[in-house]
Amino acid sequence: MYSSSEKVNETSLDVNPTNLDLGQVSSNYKSQNQQKYVENGQIKLFIPSFAGFMDSKSSYLKFNVLLSGNVKQALTPKADAHGLFSTISIYDGTNSTLIERIENYPLLVSSIAPYTENQSVINKKQLLEARSDEFDMDLCPFFDNPKEGSSNTDYEFVQKKVAVCLQLQTGIFTSENLIPIMALEGLNIVIDLNTVKRAIKVFPYGINGTGTAYEAKNKTLTASGTQTTITVKQDISKCGFIKGQTIVYPKTGGGSGEVVLTKVSSTTADETVLTFASTDMTGTNAIAEDAVIIIKDTELDACAFEISDVELSIKDVTPPKQYMDSLMKAMNTKDGYNFDIKTYDLYKNNLVSSELTSNMFIPCLNHRAVAIMSLPMNNSDSVDVKSDSYQTILDACDNYVYSIHGKHQPNQKVDLTMLRNSRTDQLQLFELSKAIEACGYSLLDVRDSYKNFIIARSVGRMNSTSNLSDGSLNLEISYLSTANKNKLFHHYVCHKRRVILHSGVPPLVIM
């Protein structure tokens, strides 16, 4: 059992790849059953023991992604291709020991991402991780979008397969040290896939009638008689309508009508012409000027994704002979050979909107915690492809403070008045930055903490850890009376996990 001061790891060896003279080779391992994977599926990968040692930070998961459905869509913002996954579990080669498991993996990735990105990182993610801007369709890699103000006589919507290259954000795959695959008798990686509604987000153009800036509004009142076109006040580059879609429009006499588009075209900037079969738009069937036209919801229900050609590319390294001899000697001792990884465990709490003050008990089991991040998610609204599934909510939060070992940390409540007014609070940002850096990330952007709300606390100083397994971890939080959302809190505890290896014995994992 470990306390706030870190115990010296006497039986570990220096396995940082920068400190050894290594022979290196890249090896690719395809997923088992090499099939095409869809929502709620499962990808299994195996790294055999003869791989030797793995340089984790030079190892990547590669695959192709194809989105289907007659609608302009991309992967969930900030999570990008990580959002296709739900849970990642990593076992030893015999499947007898779970080394780590990260639940709701894309929530963790997407919450940290805004604080650990600059423009260079964003550009890299656009190239490698299928990053899209959730409002700019020109940057979406899954289809070619018409240019702003362009003349387009018949826009053809063609979806593209996108190649992805990801570094998995788990303890094993972000380790600074080499991972002894041979001593683990191999490595099994199991990836549970997400649902479409959580992995995909459609662009906000033409999907609602709530008064947003992305609505497609009818240009003029329709003339009497039948019609074959509607002109909307929306540039074709910002138009969500495509050929073959069913669109819905309000009638001046009440109710709604719908037509199937046979062509989408444009000859003038800021206007798009929607063509369909001859339809009666006489009298009460007419469309009023500025009436909002939307894509029928059944079109959104047909969204899907497909993952193919999955393989794990690892950097397989060979340490010097004297190092290998030292490792084998350590494995034959009573204490064995051991190494640490930094990973996450997830704990959850529900909070109803009427409960304005709460002292949440977090049933943490971790002996060597370094930081905690609490993410309040909207639990009132259903999940769908119209919204960002991993957006945290502030919901009129007034203040918070953690209680650890019977003491408030920090020693004063963190007031969130500034965040509620779309500004940055110094104390909240200081607490958050310490926690993110304790988790092993570099803090690169602090501008939008009110948009990407995280409650966080570092619980160790100078690379030390804290024992939170004694039932002493609580979050005290207060809301104003204007709070109106039920919330599901996801508490991620970042901690050091020790893997101990003995010859001929399954690995022992200490939390």
N, C-alpha and C positions, 0 to 999 in steps of 0.2 A: 504494500500500500504506500502511495506516495503523497507527500505533503507539498507545501508551497515551494520548498527548495528541491531542485531536481537531483535525483540520485545519480551518481556517476555510473555510466554504462561500462563496466570493467571488461566484459567479455565480448564487446563489439570491436570490429576492426575498422580502420579508416578506409571506407569504400567510396569516397568521393572521386568520381572519374577524373577530375582535374588534377588529382594528386598521385595518379598511377600511370605508368607507361603501359598502355593497353593496345592489344590488337583488336580491331573493330570490323564487323561485317554486318550488313543489313539482312534481316530474314523476314519473310512474309508468311503469315499463317492465316489461311482462309477460314471463314466461319464453318462450323459443322453443318452438313447437309446443303451447303451452298445454294440457298433458295432465295426467292424474293419475299421480303418481309413487309407486313402491313400492320395496322394498328393492333395493339394488344398482343402482338407476337413476341417472340423471344429469340435473341441472338446468342449463340454459344460459341466461345472461342477457347482454344487450348494451346498453350505454349509448352512444348515438351521439355523434359528435364535436360536434354542435350543442348538446349539453348545456352546453358552456362550462366552468365550474368547479363542482366538487362540494364542498359542505360535508359532509365525511364523518361527523362526529359527529351530524349531524341527518338521516342517511340510514338507512333500515331495510329489511329484507327481511320481507315480509308473505306469509302463506299460511295455509291451513286444514289441520288434521290430524285424521284419524279413525283410531282404533284399532279393530281387529276381532278376533273370537275370543271364545268363550264363557267368559271369565275376567276377573276384576277386575285391571286393569293400568294402568300409567302409563309415562311416559318415564323413562329412566335418571336416577337421583338426581344432583343437582348439575349435570349437563350439560343437563338439561331439553330444550328443542327443539333446542339445538345438537347433541344426541346423535343426531339423525336424519341428520347429515352425517358423512362420513368424511374426505374431503380437499377443501380449497378451493384452487382455482388461479385466479390473476388474470393476464390477458394484456393487452397493448395492443390497440388496435382492429383491427390487421391480423393478429393472432394470431402475429406473428413473434417477439415477445419475452415471455418469462415474467417478470412483475414480482415475483410471490411465490407460494409454494405452502406451505400448512400441512398436513402429514400427521398422521393420527390427531388431527384437530382437537378432538373432544369430550374426549379425555384431557387436553389442555392446558387447556381451559375448565373442566372439572370439578375439576381439581387446584388451580387458582388460586381458584375460586369461594368455598370456605369461609373464606378469609382476606380476601376483599374484599367481604364481605356483612355488613350489620347488618339489623335487623328491617325497616327501611324498604326496603332493597334486596330482601329476600326477598318482601315484600308486592308490590313492583313486578313481580318475576319471576312471582309467582302470577297476576298480571293479564295480563302480556304474553308470557311465555315458557313457559306451561303447566307451571309449577313445581308439584310435588306433594311432600308429605311421604311418605317411603317406608313409614311405618308407620300414618299416619292417613288412612284412606280418605275421611273427611269432606271433606278438602281437595283431593281429586282432581277436576279439571275435566272428566274424560272420562266420568263417569257420576254419577248421583244415588245417594247412599248412605243407607240407613235411619239414623235417629238412635238414639243409645244408649238402651237400655231401652224402645224404642218397640214398640207392638203393631202387627203387620203380618200380615194374614191371607194375603197372597199377593204377595210381593215381586217386582216386575217389573224386571229389569235392562235398562236402555236406554242404549246408548252414544251419546255426543254428539260432534259435530264441534266442534273448538276452534280459534278464531282466534288466530294467533300473530304477534307483531311483534318482530323480533330486530335488534339491532345486531351485525353480524358482527365477531368478534374477530380481525380481520386488520390488518396494517399499514396498508393503504389505508383501511379503514373505521374505524380508531381514530385516524387522523392529526389532529393539532391544526391543520394547515394545509389550505388549499384544494388540491384535486387538479385539475390542468389537463387535463380530459378532452379538450378541443379539441386540445391539443398532443400528446396520446397517440393521436389519431385515433380516439377512442372507448375503450371498456373492455369486455373480455370476462371474464365471471365463470363459471367451471365448478365446479359442486358435485357431487361424487360422494356418493351416498347410502349410508348404513350398512346393515348386516344387521339383521334383526329382533332377533336374540339379543343384539346390542350396544345397540340403540336403546331397547328396552323392558325393563321389570322388572315382574313380577307382584307383587302384595302377598303378604306372607309368611303369610297366614292360610289354612291347609288345604292347604299344598303339600308338607309334609314330615312325617317322623316321627322327628325327631332330638332330641326332648326340649326344644324351644324353647318360649317362652311363647305362641307363636301357634298351637299345635296345637288341633285340634277333637277333643275327647275324648267318647266315648259316655257318656251319663249313667248308665244302669243296664244290667245284664245283660238281654238280650232274653228275653221269655217264650217258652214253647214254641209251635210252630205257625208259620204264615206271618205276615209283618209287612208293613206299608205305610208305617211311619214309623220314624225314628231321631231321638232328641233328643240334641243335643250341648251340652256345657258351654261355650257361646260366645255372647256377645251378638250379635244380628243385625247390629249396626254393625261388629263385628269378624269377621264371617263371610265367608269367601271363596267359599262355595257359592252357585250361582245355578241357576235353572230350566234344564233341558236338559243339565246337566253329567253326566258319568259319574264316580261316586265309587267309591273302593276301600276296603274294610274288612277287617280280619283276622278269621278264624274261630277260635273256641275250639279246634277240632279240628285246626288247622293250615291253611295255605294262605290264600287270600283270596277274597272275593266282590266283585262290583261291581253297581251299580244305576244307572239313569238317573233323575235327579230330575225330578219333575213339578211340585213346588211347594216353595218355601222360605218359612217363616212363623215368627212369634214372638208369644207373648202374655205372656211373662214375661222380665224382665231377666236377662241372663247365660245365656239358653237359646235355642236355635234348633231348630225342628222341620223335618226333611228328609223330604219325602214322595216315594214312588216306587210302582211297580206291585207287586202282591202277590208276595212273595219268601219262599222257604222258609228260615227261620232256626231250624230245629229241631235240638236236640242239638248235634252238633259244628259245625253251621252257624251257631250263635248268635254274637252279638257280646258280648264281655266288657265289664264296666264299665271305663271309662277307656281302652278301646281307641282308638287314634288313627285317624281317618278322613281320607283325603286325596283330592285331586282327581287323576284319572288323568292321567299325563304326556302322553298324546296330546292332551288338551285344551290343554295349554301349547304344544304344537308347532303349534297352529293360530293362534297370535297373528300379527298382521300390522298394518302401518300404511299409510296412504294420504295423500299430500300433494297438495293441489289449490289452484288459484287463486293461483299464485305470482306475485308482482310485487315489484320493487325500487322503493321510493319514495326519491327523492333530493332534496336541497335544492340546486337549481340557482341559482347566484349569478352576478351580473354585476359585476365589479370596475370601478372608474373607468377612463376612457379612458387617462389617463396611465400607469396600471398596465399596461394591455394593451400600450401602446406600448413600455414598458420590457421586457416579457416577449418581444415579438417581436424587439426589438433584441438581447436576450441570446441568443436561439435562433440568431441569425445570426452570433454570434461563434465563435471557435475553441473556446472552453471550453463553449459552449452554456449552456442554462438547466438547472438541476438542483434536485432536492428530495430529502429523505430520508424514509424510512419506517422504523418499528421493527417488525421481524417475527421469525419463528422458523424455524430449520432443525432437523430431527430426525435424530439418530444413535442407533443401537441396539447393545446388547451382550447376549449370553446369559450366564447364570451358573447352573450346576447346583447343586443343594442340597448336594452333597458338597464343593464348593469353598468353604471357609470364609474364605479370604483371597484377594483378587484385586487386581491392579493393572490396571484397565481402560484401554486406550487408546481415546480418543474421537477419531475421524478428522475433526476439525473443519476446515472450509474457510473460516471467516469471518474477515475482516480487521478488522471493527469490532464486536466482541462487547461487550455490556454486562453480560450475566448468563448463568448456566447453571443449569438445573433438571434433576435426574436423578430419574426416577420408576420405582421397582422394581415391576413388575407380576407377578402370579401366573402362571407359565407351566406349572404342573403340572396344573391342573384345566381342564376344557373350559368354553367359554363357553355360558351358557344364560340364559333369561329369569328364572330364580330368583335370580340374583346380580347385584350391581353390577359391570358390566363394566369400570368405570374406577376401582376402589378399589385404591390402592397398598397394599403390604404391608411391614410392618416385619420380620417373620420372624426375630426374635432377632438383629437387627443390633447389633453391639457398638460400632463406631466407624467414622468415615470422615474423609478429608481429600482435597482436590484437589491435584494437582501441576500447576503452570502455569509454564512457562518454567524448569523445573528446581527450583522452590521450592514448598514446601508452603503452601497457602492454604486456611484460616488457618494460622498458624504452629504450631498444635497440633491434634492429632486431636480431632474432635468426638465426645465420649463420649455414648452414647445410653441409658445406664442408666435415666435418669429416664423416657424415653419407653417403655422396656420395662415400666415400672411404672405406666403410664397417667398420667404426669405430664408437665409441660413442662420442657424443658431450656433454660437461658438462652442458651448459646452457639449451639445449633442454631436457636433462634428468632431470634436476632440475625442470623445468616447468612441465614436464610430471608427475614426482613423486608427486609433490604437488597436482596436479589435481586428480590423482588416489586416493590418501589418503583422499582428500576432499570428494570424492564420497563414502567413507566408506570402502575402501579396504586396505589390508595390502600389501605393496610393498615387494615382495620376490625375484624378479629376474630382473636385469637390463642389462643383457649381450647382448641382440640382438635388441637394439632399432632401428638399421638400417634395420633390417629385418621386424620388426613390427612397421611401421612408424605411429605415432600419433602426431598431432599438438594439444597441450592442454594448458590450463591455469586455475589455481584456481582463483576465483573472490571474495572469502571471506576469512577473517583472523579469526583464533581462533573461529571456528564454527559460524562465522557471515555470512550474505548473502548480495547479491547485487541486486538491482532492474535493470533488463536489458530490461524492457518492454517499455522504452522510445525511442526505435529506434536508440540506440547509439552503437550497437554492429557490428563491422566490422572485417574482416580478410584481412590484406594486405599481399599478397604473390607474390613472384617472382620466375621464372623458367629460367634456362639456355636455350640457343637456341637449345640444343640437346633434349629437351622434345618433345615427339612424341605421347603422349596418350591423348585422350579426357578423362576428369575426372568428376566424379559425387561426390561432397563433401557431406558427411553426418555429420551434426553438431549436436551432442548430448549435450543438456544443462541439467546438473544435478541440480535439484532444490528441495527445500522443499515445499511440498504441504500440506496444512492444511485441515483437514476434521472436520467440525463443526456439532454437533448433538444436536437436540432439540426433546423433546417428541412429537410424532405424526406428525413430519415434515420430509420430505426427507432430506438427508444429503446435506450440502452446501460445495463445494470444492473450495478452494482459491489457485490459482496457485502462 
